[in-house]
Amino acid sequence: MSMEKRETFSSRLGFVLISAGCAIGLGNVWRFPYITGKYGGAAFVLLYLLFLIILGLPVMVMELAVGRGSQRSIALSFQRLEPKGTKWHWYSYFGFAGNYLLMMFYTVIAGWLLYYFVEMLRGGFTGLDAEGVAGKFGDLLSRPGTMALYMVIVVCIGMYVCNRGLRNGVERVNKLMMLCLLALMVVLAVNSVLLPGAGEGLRFYLQPNFHNLVYDVDGNWILGEAVFAAMGQAFFTLSLGIGAIAIFGSYIGKEHRLAGEALRIGVLDTCVAFVAGLIIFPACSAFGVSTGEGPALVFVTLPNIFNAMPLGRLWGAAFFLFLSCAALSTVIAVFENIIAFTMERWSRTRPEAVFLNLIGVLVLSMPCVLGSNLWAGITILGMDISGIEDFLVSQNILPLGSLLYVLFCTSKRGWGWDNFLAEANEGVGLTFPQGIRFYVRYILPVIVLFIFVMGYWNQFVAK
């Protein structure tokens, strides 16, 4: 395909909403409230915001700069910008694999949410007690046909949107979906805050208590775990390191500086996570539910909450519709990166790239579907199929990919600091500061490596 006909966003709002949509997902609406509840509430939120600013945003600016500077996806971006004779472009295939690995389990989880939306809408949870709701989730996991059906629906929706092109498909649908998502979240948050007994949850979430950040309810010291958790959440929430943000940088012009664009994306991503907490914590305190329920907080506990609420069927359907939209926004954004890679690397048209990747994602997502039932006995390094896929992405490709972007933008044998800074600061808006060069060149890579090492420590040693 001709690179001269590369598509662009029709508006700045479209770029911000779609880039934020790539970052917004289950990490915001499930993991953020869960770890916030585990590590001290409001005090943890402040720690998280600190690491978001000093860790997540600089890496996002670098990934956007590589995308805009090259006007290519991860398929060719390093190849276009790297000094002659260097091998930075070898990472492109690992980044592409990271996108695929992410979608191999993420589309399955998005299918679960879509299933719950349909079941809640048709009254499938009405009248069930806590044991019955828990059994509903277990029943879903034991039915590969149902899981496969909803996974296929998610993949087909995502690929259909991408097939319509950047402006008519990805931008138009994601803008509508993100605006509806934000409106729906506000309605659900107001409903939760007004529940009888919501005050305790609000105080826990909004009033910092640093003792809770240092010690858990049993008096055990948890500050080290909390710091690592805040680092990890700030880092992983933005989907950095696999080119999923860079692709949208390649679709924008040079009118605005990239630090301001990254800040807008980060603020929107954080607002969604924050409002998700306003939905979860007041409801949990109102109904006497522990915030440390893990995955059960969404798939087991919350349906019980909705069953006990007036118009609970309506609110439950709205909540799982909101979760489905959050997941689909990520799916569509990552699909666009996968499709752009195929178009650029192998000179395919968009319809050809969509068809090839539709088949690829459907086939490669099936092991995750079967891993909960027919292949439940299969483990790799002590993890089930979805667990190993998540581990490879979250604890390996994302941090190492982000490290590579940082080194590429600061190393003399890469794109280099001067070239990066010139690209990041072209246009009007917030300037990426020259004075933090030492920090991003030497300290930031150490932090990213720390996250990578601690991921292995927690997985294989601390257990």
Secondary structure as a PSIPRED ss2 file (coil, helix, strand):
# PSIPRED VFORMAT (PSIPRED V4.0)

   1 M C   1.000  0.000  0.000
   2 S C   1.000  0.000  0.000
   3 M H   0.000  1.000  0.000
   4 E H   0.000  1.000  0.000
   5 K H   0.000  1.000  0.000
   6 R C   1.000  0.000  0.000
   7 E C   1.000  0.000  0.000
   8 T C   1.000  0.000  0.000
   9 F C   1.000  0.000  0.000
  10 S C   1.000  0.000  0.000
  11 S C   1.000  0.000  0.000
  12 R H   0.000  1.000  0.000
  13 L H   0.000  1.000  0.000
  14 G H   0.000  1.000  0.000
  15 F H   0.000  1.000  0.000
  16 V H   0.000  1.000  0.000
  17 L H   0.000  1.000  0.000
  18 I H   0.000  1.000  0.000
  19 S H   0.000  1.000  0.000
  20 A H   0.000  1.000  0.000
  21 G H   0.000  1.000  0.000
  22 C H   0.000  1.000  0.000
  23 A H   0.000  1.000  0.000
  24 I C   1.000  0.000  0.000
  25 G C   1.000  0.000  0.000
  26 L H   0.000  1.000  0.000
  27 G H   0.000  1.000  0.000
  28 N H   0.000  1.000  0.000
  29 V H   0.000  1.000  0.000
  30 W H   0.000  1.000  0.000
  31 R H   0.000  1.000  0.000
  32 F H   0.000  1.000  0.000
  33 P H   0.000  1.000  0.000
  34 Y H   0.000  1.000  0.000
  35 I H   0.000  1.000  0.000
  36 T H   0.000  1.000  0.000
  37 G H   0.000  1.000  0.000
  38 K H   0.000  1.000  0.000
  39 Y C   1.000  0.000  0.000
  40 G C   1.000  0.000  0.000
  41 G C   1.000  0.000  0.000
  42 A H   0.000  1.000  0.000
  43 A H   0.000  1.000  0.000
  44 F H   0.000  1.000  0.000
  45 V H   0.000  1.000  0.000
  46 L H   0.000  1.000  0.000
  47 L H   0.000  1.000  0.000
  48 Y H   0.000  1.000  0.000
  49 L H   0.000  1.000  0.000
  50 L H   0.000  1.000  0.000
  51 F H   0.000  1.000  0.000
  52 L H   0.000  1.000  0.000
  53 I H   0.000  1.000  0.000
  54 I H   0.000  1.000  0.000
  55 L H   0.000  1.000  0.000
  56 G H   0.000  1.000  0.000
  57 L H   0.000  1.000  0.000
  58 P H   0.000  1.000  0.000
  59 V H   0.000  1.000  0.000
  60 M H   0.000  1.000  0.000
  61 V H   0.000  1.000  0.000
  62 M H   0.000  1.000  0.000
  63 E H   0.000  1.000  0.000
  64 L H   0.000  1.000  0.000
  65 A H   0.000  1.000  0.000
  66 V H   0.000  1.000  0.000
  67 G H   0.000  1.000  0.000
  68 R H   0.000  1.000  0.000
  69 G H   0.000  1.000  0.000
  70 S H   0.000  1.000  0.000
  71 Q C   1.000  0.000  0.000
  72 R C   1.000  0.000  0.000
  73 S C   1.000  0.000  0.000
  74 I C   1.000  0.000  0.000
  75 A C   1.000  0.000  0.000
  76 L C   1.000  0.000  0.000
  77 S H   0.000  1.000  0.000
  78 F H   0.000  1.000  0.000
  79 Q H   0.000  1.000  0.000
  80 R H   0.000  1.000  0.000
  81 L H   0.000  1.000  0.000
  82 E C   1.000  0.000  0.000
  83 P C   1.000  0.000  0.000
  84 K C   1.000  0.000  0.000
  85 G C   1.000  0.000  0.000
  86 T C   1.000  0.000  0.000
  87 K C   1.000  0.000  0.000
  88 W H   0.000  1.000  0.000
  89 H H   0.000  1.000  0.000
  90 W H   0.000  1.000  0.000
  91 Y H   0.000  1.000  0.000
  92 S H   0.000  1.000  0.000
  93 Y H   0.000  1.000  0.000
  94 F H   0.000  1.000  0.000
  95 G H   0.000  1.000  0.000
  96 F H   0.000  1.000  0.000
  97 A H   0.000  1.000  0.000
  98 G H   0.000  1.000  0.000
  99 N H   0.000  1.000  0.000
 100 Y H   0.000  1.000  0.000
 101 L H   0.000  1.000  0.000
 102 L H   0.000  1.000  0.000
 103 M H   0.000  1.000  0.000
 104 M H   0.000  1.000  0.000
 105 F H   0.000  1.000  0.000
 106 Y H   0.000  1.000  0.000
 107 T H   0.000  1.000  0.000
 108 V H   0.000  1.000  0.000
 109 I H   0.000  1.000  0.000
 110 A H   0.000  1.000  0.000
 111 G H   0.000  1.000  0.000
 112 W H   0.000  1.000  0.000
 113 L H   0.000  1.000  0.000
 114 L H   0.000  1.000  0.000
 115 Y H   0.000  1.000  0.000
 116 Y H   0.000  1.000  0.000
 117 F H   0.000  1.000  0.000
 118 V H   0.000  1.000  0.000
 119 E H   0.000  1.000  0.000
 120 M H   0.000  1.000  0.000
 121 L H   0.000  1.000  0.000
 122 R C   1.000  0.000  0.000
 123 G C   1.000  0.000  0.000
 124 G C   1.000  0.000  0.000
 125 F C   1.000  0.000  0.000
 126 T C   1.000  0.000  0.000
 127 G C   1.000  0.000  0.000
 128 L C   1.000  0.000  0.000
 129 D C   1.000  0.000  0.000
 130 A H   0.000  1.000  0.000
 131 E H   0.000  1.000  0.000
 132 G H   0.000  1.000  0.000
 133 V H   0.000  1.000  0.000
 134 A H   0.000  1.000  0.000
 135 G H   0.000  1.000  0.000
 136 K H   0.000  1.000  0.000
 137 F H   0.000  1.000  0.000
 138 G H   0.000  1.000  0.000
 139 D H   0.000  1.000  0.000
 140 L H   0.000  1.000  0.000
 141 L H   0.000  1.000  0.000
 142 S C   1.000  0.000  0.000
 143 R C   1.000  0.000  0.000
 144 P H   0.000  1.000  0.000
 145 G H   0.000  1.000  0.000
 146 T H   0.000  1.000  0.000
 147 M H   0.000  1.000  0.000
 148 A H   0.000  1.000  0.000
 149 L H   0.000  1.000  0.000
 150 Y H   0.000  1.000  0.000
 151 M H   0.000  1.000  0.000
 152 V H   0.000  1.000  0.000
 153 I H   0.000  1.000  0.000
 154 V H   0.000  1.000  0.000
 155 V H   0.000  1.000  0.000
 156 C H   0.000  1.000  0.000
 157 I H   0.000  1.000  0.000
 158 G H   0.000  1.000  0.000
 159 M H   0.000  1.000  0.000
 160 Y H   0.000  1.000  0.000
 161 V H   0.000  1.000  0.000
 162 C H   0.000  1.000  0.000
 163 N H   0.000  1.000  0.000
 164 R C   1.000  0.000  0.000
 165 G C   1.000  0.000  0.000
 166 L H   0.000  1.000  0.000
 167 R H   0.000  1.000  0.000
 168 N H   0.000  1.000  0.000
 169 G H   0.000  1.000  0.000
 170 V H   0.000  1.000  0.000
 171 E H   0.000  1.000  0.000
 172 R H   0.000  1.000  0.000
 173 V H   0.000  1.000  0.000
 174 N H   0.000  1.000  0.000
 175 K H   0.000  1.000  0.000
 176 L H   0.000  1.000  0.000
 177 M H   0.000  1.000  0.000
 178 M H   0.000  1.000  0.000
 179 L H   0.000  1.000  0.000
 180 C H   0.000  1.000  0.000
 181 L H   0.000  1.000  0.000
 182 L H   0.000  1.000  0.000
 183 A H   0.000  1.000  0.000
 184 L H   0.000  1.000  0.000
 185 M H   0.000  1.000  0.000
 186 V H   0.000  1.000  0.000
 187 V H   0.000  1.000  0.000
 188 L H   0.000  1.000  0.000
 189 A H   0.000  1.000  0.000
 190 V H   0.000  1.000  0.000
 191 N H   0.000  1.000  0.000
 192 S H   0.000  1.000  0.000
 193 V H   0.000  1.000  0.000
 194 L C   1.000  0.000  0.000
 195 L C   1.000  0.000  0.000
 196 P C   1.000  0.000  0.000
 197 G C   1.000  0.000  0.000
 198 A C   1.000  0.000  0.000
 199 G H   0.000  1.000  0.000
 200 E H   0.000  1.000  0.000
 201 G H   0.000  1.000  0.000
 202 L H   0.000  1.000  0.000
 203 R H   0.000  1.000  0.000
 204 F H   0.000  1.000  0.000
 205 Y H   0.000  1.000  0.000
 206 L H   0.000  1.000  0.000
 207 Q C   1.000  0.000  0.000
 208 P C   1.000  0.000  0.000
 209 N C   1.000  0.000  0.000
 210 F H   0.000  1.000  0.000
 211 H H   0.000  1.000  0.000
 212 N H   0.000  1.000  0.000
 213 L H   0.000  1.000  0.000
 214 V H   0.000  1.000  0.000
 215 Y E   0.000  0.000  1.000
 216 D C   1.000  0.000  0.000
 217 V C   1.000  0.000  0.000
 218 D C   1.000  0.000  0.000
 219 G C   1.000  0.000  0.000
 220 N C   1.000  0.000  0.000
 221 W E   0.000  0.000  1.000
 222 I C   1.000  0.000  0.000
 223 L H   0.000  1.000  0.000
 224 G H   0.000  1.000  0.000
 225 E H   0.000  1.000  0.000
 226 A H   0.000  1.000  0.000
 227 V H   0.000  1.000  0.000
 228 F H   0.000  1.000  0.000
 229 A H   0.000  1.000  0.000
 230 A H   0.000  1.000  0.000
 231 M H   0.000  1.000  0.000
 232 G H   0.000  1.000  0.000
 233 Q H   0.000  1.000  0.000
 234 A H   0.000  1.000  0.000
 235 F H   0.000  1.000  0.000
 236 F H   0.000  1.000  0.000
 237 T C   1.000  0.000  0.000
 238 L C   1.000  0.000  0.000
 239 S C   1.000  0.000  0.000
 240 L C   1.000  0.000  0.000
 241 G C   1.000  0.000  0.000
 242 I C   1.000  0.000  0.000
 243 G C   1.000  0.000  0.000
 244 A C   1.000  0.000  0.000
 245 I C   1.000  0.000  0.000
 246 A H   0.000  1.000  0.000
 247 I H   0.000  1.000  0.000
 248 F H   0.000  1.000  0.000
 249 G H   0.000  1.000  0.000
 250 S C   1.000  0.000  0.000
 251 Y C   1.000  0.000  0.000
 252 I C   1.000  0.000  0.000
 253 G C   1.000  0.000  0.000
 254 K C   1.000  0.000  0.000
 255 E C   1.000  0.000  0.000
 256 H E   0.000  0.000  1.000
 257 R C   1.000  0.000  0.000
 258 L H   0.000  1.000  0.000
 259 A H   0.000  1.000  0.000
 260 G H   0.000  1.000  0.000
 261 E H   0.000  1.000  0.000
 262 A H   0.000  1.000  0.000
 263 L H   0.000  1.000  0.000
 264 R H   0.000  1.000  0.000
 265 I H   0.000  1.000  0.000
 266 G H   0.000  1.000  0.000
 267 V H   0.000  1.000  0.000
 268 L H   0.000  1.000  0.000
 269 D H   0.000  1.000  0.000
 270 T H   0.000  1.000  0.000
 271 C H   0.000  1.000  0.000
 272 V H   0.000  1.000  0.000
 273 A H   0.000  1.000  0.000
 274 F H   0.000  1.000  0.000
 275 V H   0.000  1.000  0.000
 276 A H   0.000  1.000  0.000
 277 G H   0.000  1.000  0.000
 278 L H   0.000  1.000  0.000
 279 I H   0.000  1.000  0.000
 280 I H   0.000  1.000  0.000
 281 F H   0.000  1.000  0.000
 282 P H   0.000  1.000  0.000
 283 A H   0.000  1.000  0.000
 284 C H   0.000  1.000  0.000
 285 S H   0.000  1.000  0.000
 286 A H   0.000  1.000  0.000
 287 F C   1.000  0.000  0.000
 288 G C   1.000  0.000  0.000
 289 V C   1.000  0.000  0.000
 290 S C   1.000  0.000  0.000
 291 T C   1.000  0.000  0.000
 292 G C   1.000  0.000  0.000
 293 E C   1.000  0.000  0.000
 294 G C   1.000  0.000  0.000
 295 P C   1.000  0.000  0.000
 296 A H   0.000  1.000  0.000
 297 L H   0.000  1.000  0.000
 298 V H   0.000  1.000  0.000
 299 F H   0.000  1.000  0.000
 300 V H   0.000  1.000  0.000
 301 T H   0.000  1.000  0.000
 302 L H   0.000  1.000  0.000
 303 P H   0.000  1.000  0.000
 304 N H   0.000  1.000  0.000
 305 I H   0.000  1.000  0.000
 306 F H   0.000  1.000  0.000
 307 N H   0.000  1.000  0.000
 308 A C   1.000  0.000  0.000
 309 M C   1.000  0.000  0.000
 310 P C   1.000  0.000  0.000
 311 L C   1.000  0.000  0.000
 312 G H   0.000  1.000  0.000
 313 R H   0.000  1.000  0.000
 314 L H   0.000  1.000  0.000
 315 W H   0.000  1.000  0.000
 316 G H   0.000  1.000  0.000
 317 A H   0.000  1.000  0.000
 318 A H   0.000  1.000  0.000
 319 F H   0.000  1.000  0.000
 320 F H   0.000  1.000  0.000
 321 L H   0.000  1.000  0.000
 322 F H   0.000  1.000  0.000
 323 L H   0.000  1.000  0.000
 324 S H   0.000  1.000  0.000
 325 C H   0.000  1.000  0.000
 326 A H   0.000  1.000  0.000
 327 A H   0.000  1.000  0.000
 328 L H   0.000  1.000  0.000
 329 S H   0.000  1.000  0.000
 330 T H   0.000  1.000  0.000
 331 V H   0.000  1.000  0.000
 332 I H   0.000  1.000  0.000
 333 A H   0.000  1.000  0.000
 334 V H   0.000  1.000  0.000
 335 F H   0.000  1.000  0.000
 336 E H   0.000  1.000  0.000
 337 N H   0.000  1.000  0.000
 338 I H   0.000  1.000  0.000
 339 I H   0.000  1.000  0.000
 340 A H   0.000  1.000  0.000
 341 F H   0.000  1.000  0.000
 342 T H   0.000  1.000  0.000
 343 M H   0.000  1.000  0.000
 344 E H   0.000  1.000  0.000
 345 R H   0.000  1.000  0.000
 346 W C   1.000  0.000  0.000
 347 S C   1.000  0.000  0.000
 348 R C   1.000  0.000  0.000
 349 T C   1.000  0.000  0.000
 350 R H   0.000  1.000  0.000
 351 P H   0.000  1.000  0.000
 352 E H   0.000  1.000  0.000
 353 A H   0.000  1.000  0.000
 354 V H   0.000  1.000  0.000
 355 F H   0.000  1.000  0.000
 356 L H   0.000  1.000  0.000
 357 N H   0.000  1.000  0.000
 358 L H   0.000  1.000  0.000
 359 I H   0.000  1.000  0.000
 360 G H   0.000  1.000  0.000
 361 V H   0.000  1.000  0.000
 362 L H   0.000  1.000  0.000
 363 V H   0.000  1.000  0.000
 364 L H   0.000  1.000  0.000
 365 S H   0.000  1.000  0.000
 366 M H   0.000  1.000  0.000
 367 P H   0.000  1.000  0.000
 368 C H   0.000  1.000  0.000
 369 V H   0.000  1.000  0.000
 370 L H   0.000  1.000  0.000
 371 G C   1.000  0.000  0.000
 372 S C   1.000  0.000  0.000
 373 N C   1.000  0.000  0.000
 374 L C   1.000  0.000  0.000
 375 W C   1.000  0.000  0.000
 376 A C   1.000  0.000  0.000
 377 G C   1.000  0.000  0.000
 378 I C   1.000  0.000  0.000
 379 T C   1.000  0.000  0.000
 380 I E   0.000  0.000  1.000
 381 L C   1.000  0.000  0.000
 382 G C   1.000  0.000  0.000
 383 M E   0.000  0.000  1.000
 384 D C   1.000  0.000  0.000
 385 I H   0.000  1.000  0.000
 386 S H   0.000  1.000  0.000
 387 G H   0.000  1.000  0.000
 388 I H   0.000  1.000  0.000
 389 E H   0.000  1.000  0.000
 390 D H   0.000  1.000  0.000
 391 F H   0.000  1.000  0.000
 392 L H   0.000  1.000  0.000
 393 V H   0.000  1.000  0.000
 394 S H   0.000  1.000  0.000
 395 Q H   0.000  1.000  0.000
 396 N H   0.000  1.000  0.000
 397 I H   0.000  1.000  0.000
 398 L H   0.000  1.000  0.000
 399 P H   0.000  1.000  0.000
 400 L H   0.000  1.000  0.000
 401 G H   0.000  1.000  0.000
 402 S H   0.000  1.000  0.000
 403 L H   0.000  1.000  0.000
 404 L H   0.000  1.000  0.000
 405 Y H   0.000  1.000  0.000
 406 V H   0.000  1.000  0.000
 407 L H   0.000  1.000  0.000
 408 F H   0.000  1.000  0.000
 409 C H   0.000  1.000  0.000
 410 T H   0.000  1.000  0.000
 411 S C   1.000  0.000  0.000
 412 K C   1.000  0.000  0.000
 413 R C   1.000  0.000  0.000
 414 G C   1.000  0.000  0.000
 415 W C   1.000  0.000  0.000
 416 G C   1.000  0.000  0.000
 417 W H   0.000  1.000  0.000
 418 D H   0.000  1.000  0.000
 419 N H   0.000  1.000  0.000
 420 F H   0.000  1.000  0.000
 421 L H   0.000  1.000  0.000
 422 A H   0.000  1.000  0.000
 423 E H   0.000  1.000  0.000
 424 A H   0.000  1.000  0.000
 425 N C   1.000  0.000  0.000
 426 E C   1.000  0.000  0.000
 427 G C   1.000  0.000  0.000
 428 V E   0.000  0.000  1.000
 429 G C   1.000  0.000  0.000
 430 L C   1.000  0.000  0.000
 431 T C   1.000  0.000  0.000
 432 F C   1.000  0.000  0.000
 433 P C   1.000  0.000  0.000
 434 Q H   0.000  1.000  0.000
 435 G H   0.000  1.000  0.000
 436 I H   0.000  1.000  0.000
 437 R H   0.000  1.000  0.000
 438 F H   0.000  1.000  0.000
 439 Y H   0.000  1.000  0.000
 440 V H   0.000  1.000  0.000
 441 R H   0.000  1.000  0.000
 442 Y H   0.000  1.000  0.000
 443 I H   0.000  1.000  0.000
 444 L H   0.000  1.000  0.000
 445 P H   0.000  1.000  0.000
 446 V H   0.000  1.000  0.000
 447 I H   0.000  1.000  0.000
 448 V H   0.000  1.000  0.000
 449 L H   0.000  1.000  0.000
 450 F H   0.000  1.000  0.000
 451 I H   0.000  1.000  0.000
 452 F H   0.000  1.000  0.000
 453 V H   0.000  1.000  0.000
 454 M H   0.000  1.000  0.000
 455 G H   0.000  1.000  0.000
 456 Y H   0.000  1.000  0.000
 457 W H   0.000  1.000  0.000
 458 N H   0.000  1.000  0.000
 459 Q H   0.000  1.000  0.000
 460 F H   0.000  1.000  0.000
 461 V H   0.000  1.000  0.000
 462 A C   1.000  0.000  0.000
 463 K C   1.000  0.000  0.000
